[in-house]
Amino acid sequence: MLIEKRITELGFTLPKVPKAAGIYSQCRSFGEKFVYISGCGTAINGKDTYLGKLGLDLTVEEGQCAAKNCILNALAVLKLNIRSLDNIKSFVKILAFVASSNDFYDQPKVVDGATKLLCDIFGDEVGVGARSAIGTNVLPGNIPVEIEILLELK
């Protein structure tokens, strides 16, 4: 419960677990200690305040907020599946997709919003993993960011 307390101290609350947008598992364990989270979008409790492309409809700062929403959704999925966020040892890899205009090149800055939130919650040693920030033409439902996570449990 320490991690959930930290989330609250930072002014956030875990949303309801988002519904899967297709036929897939939102969370899959493999090996004894690894968990993969399918791509999480930006809608919080069914409401999406961020839609469109970075560099066209949204600023970098708005993209960072959207990326934070992806993390909050992923943490909600994790809590449902691993019972306690205190069981997380480290975030191994984050794969982020950023819907971008053709001349937008700051995808890493957008995804920094997600990484910073993880660091604020879990600390740098746990929250900073390997990462890719990929620009793409469009994402499902016109969301600006989608994030997948691979993590290790204690």
Long-range contacts (C-beta under 8 A, 24 or more apart in sequence): 1-84, 1-86, 2-86, 3-84, 3-85, 3-86, 3-88, 3-121, 3-122, 4-79, 4-85, 6-120, 6-121, 6-122, 7-75, 7-121, 10-117, 10-120, 10-121, 12-68, 12-72, 12-117, 14-72, 14-75, 14-76, 14-79, 15-44, 15-45, 15-72, 15-73, 15-76, 16-45, 16-46, 16-76, 17-73, 17-76, 17-77, 17-80, 18-43, 18-46, 18-73, 18-76, 18-77, 21-140, 21-141, 26-77, 26-81, 27-77, 27-78, 27-80, 27-81, 29-81, 33-89, 33-152, 33-153, 33-154, 34-92, 34-150, 34-151, 34-152, 34-153, 35-78, 35-81, 35-82, 35-150, 35-151, 35-152, 35-153, 36-148, 36-149, 36-150, 37-74, 37-77, 37-78, 37-148, 37-149, 37-150, 37-151, 38-148, 39-97, 39-146, 39-147, 39-148, 40-70, 40-71, 40-73, 40-74, 40-77, 40-146, 40-147, 40-148, 40-149, 41-69, 41-70, 41-73, 41-139, 41-140, 41-141, 41-143, 41-145, 41-146, 42-66, 42-67, 42-69, 42-70, 42-73, 42-143, 42-144, 42-145, 42-146, 43-69, 43-73, 43-141, 43-143, 44-69, 44-72, 44-73, 48-141, 48-143, 50-143, 50-144, 50-145, 51-141, 51-142, 51-143, 51-144, 52-99, 52-142, 52-144, 53-99, 53-100, 53-101, 53-104, 53-138, 53-144, 54-98, 54-99, 54-100, 54-101, 54-104, 54-106, 54-107, 54-110, 54-144, 55-100, 55-101, 55-103, 55-104, 55-106, 56-101, 56-104, 57-144, 58-144, 60-106, 60-109, 60-110, 62-144, 63-98, 63-109, 63-110, 63-113, 63-144, 63-145, 64-109, 64-110, 64-112, 64-113, 64-114, 64-116, 65-113, 66-110, 66-113, 66-143, 66-144, 66-145, 67-96, 67-110, 67-111, 67-112, 67-113, 67-114, 67-117, 67-145, 67-147, 68-113, 68-114, 68-117, 69-145, 70-96, 70-114, 70-145, 70-146, 70-147, 71-114, 71-117, 71-118, 71-147, 72-117, 74-147, 74-149, 75-121, 78-151, 82-153, 87-153, 87-154, 88-122, 88-126, 88-151, 88-152, 88-153, 88-154, 89-126, 89-151, 89-152, 89-153, 89-154, 90-125, 90-126, 90-129, 90-151, 90-152, 91-118, 91-122, 91-126, 91-127, 91-128, 91-129, 91-149, 91-150, 91-151, 92-129, 92-130, 92-150, 92-151, 92-152, 93-129, 93-130, 93-131, 93-132, 93-149, 93-150, 94-118, 94-129, 94-130, 94-131, 94-132, 94-147, 94-148, 94-149, 94-150, 95-131, 95-132, 95-134, 95-147, 95-148, 95-149, 95-150, 96-131, 96-132, 96-133, 96-134, 96-145, 96-146, 96-147, 96-148, 97-134, 97-135, 97-136, 97-139, 97-145, 97-146, 97-147, 98-133, 98-134, 98-135, 98-136, 98-144, 98-145, 99-136, 99-137, 99-138, 99-139, 99-142, 99-143, 99-144, 99-145, 100-135, 100-136, 100-137, 104-135, 105-135, 107-133, 107-134, 107-135, 108-133, 110-144, 110-145, 111-145, 111-147, 114-145, 114-147
